[in-house]
Amino acid sequence: MKQLERPTRLAPGARVAVVAPSGPVPGERLRAGLDVLRGWGLEPVAAPHVLDRHSQFGYLAGTDADRAEDLQRAWCDPKIDAVLCARGGYGAQRMAELLDWEAMRAAGPKVFVGFSDITALHEAFATRLDLVTLHGPMAAGVDFLGSERARDHLHATLFTPEKIQRIATDGKPLVPGRARGTTLGGCLSLLAAELGTPHARPSAAGGLLCLEDVGEETYRLDRYLTQLLRAGWLDGVRGVLLGSWQDCDPYDSLRPMLADRLAPLGVPVLEGAGFGHCPDALTIPFGLPAELDADAGTLTLEEPALR
């Protein structure tokens, strides 16, 4: 798995666009998130359609065309230094084909932050732009607004990434061991849904795969993992990090299934790694070479996430 290009870190005064590629964004949460960004010395720019709601499909933040236009316009604007997603939900897959990926590649690398449904865009940014992205809290997310630890870890990743190359988690080994590879992953259900699409990676071979999800029953998570296994997508993976499973079945009942599906891979598996849909969520860069130590509960990046 090839290493991807690292964007430039942020500095006070940087202009950051906030976009809504997926679900509708509550106005009060957006305003609170913009205030946090201003407190960091950034200049947030809310995209024109960030507070839209689709007239027919209320689970979408406006039309596919408008959501795509907001993202592309922000990315191609030379005065914008980073693009932060406002929230997840659903909808990123619907607008991915409407983006002009060649124009976005020509615009050069920028910081991109999001998680959950944004997993589809992490995949696309890796395959179409060859770019490192950040799986982290979103500007109008309850995790971002409600957790100082989550905000602090994202802030450090954006401004002083060399200080957190060693990401210490509270996790424990589901399968012990150490492994080196390139970070990738996101929301399990999205990774399964992306199989066979134009922007999906053909394989996780050579990777340290980060997995999490929200609101899924155990049999559904089993189905997603089984789909990835049957498709050969997990062949050659070097290690697995398991994040949060918020609003899924109790972890004591979920854990045996995860062990059943993942332990036969014969690679280290770290559980409870503290990223995803959870309080105090860590920011995990995707596309960087790193070492997973499941016994120590650490992910050590070979270089800072941002230049």
N, C-alpha and C positions, 0 to 999 in steps of 0.2 A: 504494500500500500504506500503510495507516494506521499511525501510531505507536502503540505499546502503552504501557500504564501501567507505570511503574518501581516495583518494591517498595522498601522501606526497607532500607538497609544494616544489617549486623550490628554489634554492639558486644559487648565482653566481658560475659559473663553471659547472653547470648542462649541460649534453648533451641532446639535443632535436632533435629527428628525424623529418624531414618534408617529408610527403608522399602525393601522389595524388591518392586517391581512386576513383575519379570520372572523371571530365573533364580535358582536357589538360591545361597545365600551361605555360603562357608566360615567357620566360627565363628572360627578364629584370625585371619583377615583382618578380620573385623568388629571383633573386640576391639582389634586394632592400629589400625584406623581411628578407633574411638571414643577411643582414647588420644591420637591426633593432635589430634582436635577439642578434647579437654579441654586439651591443651597450648596451644591457641589462646585459651583462656579461655572456651570455649563449654560449655554443658551439653547433651551429646548424650542423646537419648532413643531407645532402640531400640524400634521398633514391635513389638507382641506376636507377629506372625507372621514377623518378618524372617529367622529361621533355619529356617522351615518348608521342607519338601520335599514336593511332591505325591506321594501314595501310588501313583499309576498312571503319571503323566508326570513322570519325574525331572528333566526340563529346566525345570520350573516351581517357583518358590518358594512352594509351598502352593497352595491352591485359588484360583480366580479371585475368588471372593467374599471370601476372607480378605485377599488382596492389595489388592483395591479398598477394603475396610473400613479397612485400615491407612492407606492414603493419604488417604482422605476424613476419617477421624477426626483424623489429624495436621493436615490442612489446616484443618479447622473448629475446632480447639482454639485458643482465643484466647491460651493461654499458650505456644504454639509460634510461633517467629519465622521458621523456615525449614524446608524439607523437602529432605533430601538423599537421593538414591538410593544404595543400597549397591552395586549392580552392574547390568549390562545382561543380555545373554543373549537370552531370548525370553519373551514373555508379556504385555507391556504392552497390545498390541492386544486381547488376549482379555478384559481387565478394564476397558477404557475405557468400554464401554457401561454398566457397572455403577455408575459414579460418578454422584452427584447433582450435576451441574454447576451447577444453580441455587443449591444450598446452598453449594457451594464459592465461587461468585461472591459470594454474600452475606457470606461469611466475610472477604472483603477480600484484598488482595494480600499475597503472601509471596514470599520467595526460594525458587526451585526449581532444583535442580542435578542434571544427569545427562547421559548421552550414549549412543550406540550404540542399543540397542533403545528407549531412552527418547525417541528421536526422535518416536515416535508420540505421546508425551505433550507434547513441545514443541509439536507441531502443535495438539493439543487445547487446551492452555493458551492458545495464541495465538487460536484461533478461538472458544473458549467463554468464556474469562476475560479476553481482551484484555490479556494480561500478558507483560511481558518475562521471559524465562527465561535460565538460564545453561547453555550447552553446555560442560561441564567434567568433570574427574575425579570419580569416585564414591568414597564413603567406604570401601568394602572392595575397591577396585580395585587391581590390581597396579601400575598407573601412578601412582596417588595415593600408595600406600605406598612405592614404589620411587624416586620422583623428587622431590627437594627443589625443583627448578625448577617442576614442575607444582603442588606444594603452595603454593609462594610466590605463584605467579600467581593461583591460586584465592583464597588468603588476601587478597591485595591487592584483588581484585575484590569480595570480600565486605565488607571493612572500610574500604578507602581507594580506592574505584573512580576517583576523580578523578586519581589518580596514574598510571593506566594507560589513559587514554582513547586514547592512540596505541599500538596493539599492533604492535610490530615483530616480523616473522617472518624466518626464514632463506630465505624463498621467492624464486622468480624468475618473471619473466613467461613464461607459455606464449603468451599474447597480450598485448602491451603496452597501456598506457593507464591512464586514471583514470576513475572513475565514482562517482556518488553513488546511494545507495539504502538500503533497510532490510534489516538482516541477518536471515537465516533459514536453515534447512536442517538438516543432520545426516547421518545414515547413508543413503547413496544407496539401498540396497535397501529400507529402511523407507519412504522417500519414495515410491518406486515402488509399494510395497505399499499405501500409504495412499490412493492415487488412488481416488476414488469413494466413500470412506467418509465418515460424517457429520462427522468432526472435521478433515478435511484442508482445507488452503487450496485454493481453486479455481484459483489461479495463483501463480506466482512473479514476476509482473509488478511492476516497480518495486523488485525486491529485489537484494541482494547475496547470492548463493546459496553457502552453505558446504557442500561435499560431501566425504565420506570413507567408507571401508568397511573391512571386515576379512574375510580368508579367502575371497575370491571370485576365480574365474578371470576372465580378461579378457572372454571372450564373455558371461559373466553380467553384468558391469558394463556392457558394450555394450548388452545387452538392457534393463537398467534405464534407462539414458540414452535409448535409442531409444524406450522406452515413454513417458517424460516428454516427449520431443520430439513424438512422434505424437499425444499427448493435448493438445498445445498448452500444456502446463503451463509451459514455459520461454519462451513468447512474452512479450516485454517485459521479460525479466530484464535488469538493468543491468550486472552483473558476476558473476564466479564466483571463489571461493576453493577451492582443492583442498588438503585436508589429507592425512592418512596413508592408506596402502593396505597396512597390515600383513598379512602372510601371504597377500597376493594374488600374482599373477604378478610377476616382477621388473619394476621400474618402467620400465626401458628398453623392455620389450615392451608395457607398459600405456600408456605415454605417447602413442604414435601414435594409439591408439584414442581417448584423451581429446581429443587435438587434432582428430581427424576429426569427432567428435561436437559439440565445443564451439566450435571456432574459427568455424564458419559463423554462429554467433549474432552475431558482429560486436561483441563486448563484451570488455573486459579480462578476462583469466584469469590468476590467480596460482597457481602450483603450489608444492608443498612448504611450505605455510603453517603446518605444525606443530601442528595440532589433530587430535583423534580418538584412534585406537588406536595411540598411539606414545609412546615415552619423552619426558618433559619436555613433555607436551601443554599447550597454551595453553587458557585459558578464553575462550570467545567468547560474548558476550551476543547473544541473538536478540530481534529486535523493535525495534532502535534504528536511527535514521538515522546513516549513516556514509559515509566516503569510502574507496574502495579505490584505492590507487596500486600497480599491479602492478609497475611499474618499480622503485619503492623498496621493495617488499615490505611495505607497511604497510596497516593498517586503522585509520582514525582515527574514533572515535565522536564524534558531535556533542555528546553530554553523557555524564556518568558513567552506568555501567550501573545503579546503584542510587542512590536519593535519599539 
